[in-house]
Amino acid sequence: MPDAAPHPMTPQDCLVALMIAVSASDENMRTAELVKIESAVNMLPIFSDYDIDRMRVITDLVFDLFEQEDGLDALFGLLRDNLPERLNETAYALACDVAAADGTLREEELRLLEEIRYELDIDRLHAAAIERGARARHLRA
């Protein structure tokens, strides 16, 4: 596949892949989730030098992985190999924001967030604070 993401992935690629994975986890990428991902990439300092065209390549990579039996494990392997540990909480915060973006946390999203917490070794207290912040940011009137 000529458009495959070159290895290694950048830390920003890893963050985008994780956000896409959360959005796709329930097999229905909602508009609010996609807007949240695009907004994060356009606004957050971590993405200041990110090539926005990479998003399509990374999205295709995540979809290709999700079609494989052990695709989620492969995604976590890519994260372990290419995401600096100092960005683990950032990654989890972005994942929580995408999951909360449409106002509903579905079972698949909750399971994936649990796996992300485990894989990224997010401390329980820190995870609770990150989750509470995402919930507060996405409340509706």
C-alpha positions as CSV (number, residue, x, y, z in Angstrom):
1,M,0.0,0.0,0.0
2,P,1.8,3.1,-1.2
3,D,0.0,5.6,1.1
4,A,0.8,3.7,4.3
5,A,2.2,5.8,7.1
6,P,6.0,5.6,7.1
7,H,7.5,4.1,10.2
8,P,8.1,5.5,12.7
9,M,4.9,7.4,13.2
10,T,5.4,10.9,14.7
11,P,4.0,11.5,18.2
12,Q,1.3,13.7,16.5
13,D,0.4,10.8,14.2
14,C,-0.1,8.6,17.3
15,L,-2.4,11.2,18.9
16,V,-4.4,11.5,15.7
17,A,-4.6,7.7,15.4
18,L,-5.9,7.3,19.0
19,M,-8.5,10.0,18.4
20,I,-9.7,8.3,15.2
21,A,-9.7,4.9,17.0
22,V,-12.0,6.2,19.7
23,S,-14.3,7.8,17.2
24,A,-14.4,4.6,15.1
25,S,-14.7,2.2,18.1
26,D,-18.5,2.0,17.8
27,E,-18.4,1.7,14.0
28,N,-20.0,5.1,13.6
29,M,-17.8,8.2,13.4
30,R,-20.1,11.0,14.4
31,T,-19.8,14.5,13.1
32,A,-19.2,16.0,16.6
33,E,-16.3,13.6,17.0
34,L,-14.8,14.5,13.7
35,V,-15.2,18.2,14.4
36,K,-13.5,17.6,17.8
37,I,-10.5,15.8,16.1
38,E,-10.1,18.5,13.5
39,S,-10.4,21.3,16.1
40,A,-7.7,19.6,18.3
41,V,-5.4,19.3,15.3
42,N,-6.0,22.9,14.3
43,M,-5.8,24.5,17.7
44,L,-3.5,22.7,20.1
45,P,0.1,23.5,20.4
46,I,1.2,19.9,20.1
47,F,0.0,20.0,16.5
48,S,1.5,23.3,15.5
49,D,3.8,21.8,13.0
50,Y,1.6,18.8,12.0
51,D,1.0,18.2,8.3
52,I,-2.9,18.1,8.2
53,D,-2.7,16.0,5.0
54,R,-1.3,13.2,7.3
55,M,-4.7,12.8,8.9
56,R,-6.1,10.9,5.8
57,V,-3.1,8.5,5.9
58,I,-3.5,7.9,9.6
59,T,-7.2,7.5,9.3
60,D,-6.7,4.8,6.6
61,L,-4.1,3.1,8.8
62,V,-6.5,2.9,11.7
63,F,-9.3,1.5,9.5
64,D,-6.8,-1.0,8.1
65,L,-5.8,-2.1,11.6
66,F,-9.4,-2.3,12.8
67,E,-10.1,-4.8,9.9
68,Q,-7.5,-7.2,11.4
69,E,-8.2,-9.6,14.2
70,D,-5.4,-8.1,16.4
71,G,-5.6,-4.6,15.0
72,L,-6.2,-2.9,18.4
73,D,-3.1,-4.6,19.8
74,A,-1.2,-3.5,16.7
75,L,-2.3,0.1,17.3
76,F,-1.2,-0.1,20.9
77,G,2.1,-1.4,19.7
78,L,2.6,1.6,17.4
79,L,1.7,3.9,20.3
80,R,4.2,2.1,22.6
81,D,6.9,2.4,19.9
82,N,6.3,6.0,18.8
83,L,4.5,8.0,21.5
84,P,6.8,9.5,24.1
85,E,5.6,8.6,27.6
86,R,5.4,12.4,28.5
87,L,2.4,12.6,26.0
88,N,0.5,9.6,27.5
89,E,-1.9,11.9,29.5
90,T,-2.3,14.2,26.5
91,A,-3.3,11.2,24.5
92,Y,-5.8,10.1,27.1
93,A,-7.2,13.6,27.4
94,L,-7.7,13.8,23.6
95,A,-9.3,10.3,23.6
96,C,-11.7,11.4,26.3
97,D,-12.6,14.6,24.5
98,V,-13.4,12.7,21.3
99,A,-15.5,10.1,23.3
100,A,-17.4,12.9,25.0
101,A,-17.9,15.1,22.0
102,D,-21.3,13.9,20.9
103,G,-22.7,13.9,24.5
104,T,-23.0,10.1,24.8
105,L,-20.4,7.6,25.9
106,R,-21.2,4.3,24.3
107,E,-20.1,0.9,25.7
108,E,-17.5,0.4,23.0
109,E,-16.0,3.8,23.7
110,L,-15.9,3.1,27.4
111,R,-14.2,-0.2,26.9
112,L,-11.6,1.4,24.6
113,L,-10.9,4.2,27.1
114,E,-10.3,1.5,29.7
115,E,-7.8,-0.2,27.5
116,I,-6.1,3.1,26.7
117,R,-5.8,3.8,30.4
118,Y,-4.2,0.4,30.9
119,E,-1.9,0.6,27.8
120,L,-0.7,4.1,28.5
121,D,-0.3,3.4,32.2
122,I,-2.5,6.3,33.3
123,D,-2.7,6.7,37.0
124,R,-6.2,6.1,38.4
125,L,-6.4,9.6,40.0
126,H,-5.1,11.3,36.9
127,A,-7.5,9.4,34.7
128,A,-10.4,10.4,36.9
129,A,-9.4,14.1,36.7
130,I,-8.9,13.9,32.9
131,E,-12.3,12.2,32.5
132,R,-14.0,14.8,34.7
133,G,-12.5,17.6,32.7
134,A,-13.8,16.1,29.5
135,R,-17.2,15.6,31.0
136,A,-17.3,19.2,32.2
137,R,-16.2,20.6,28.8
138,H,-18.9,18.7,26.9
139,L,-21.9,19.2,29.1
140,R,-25.0,20.5,27.4
141,A,-27.4,23.1,28.7
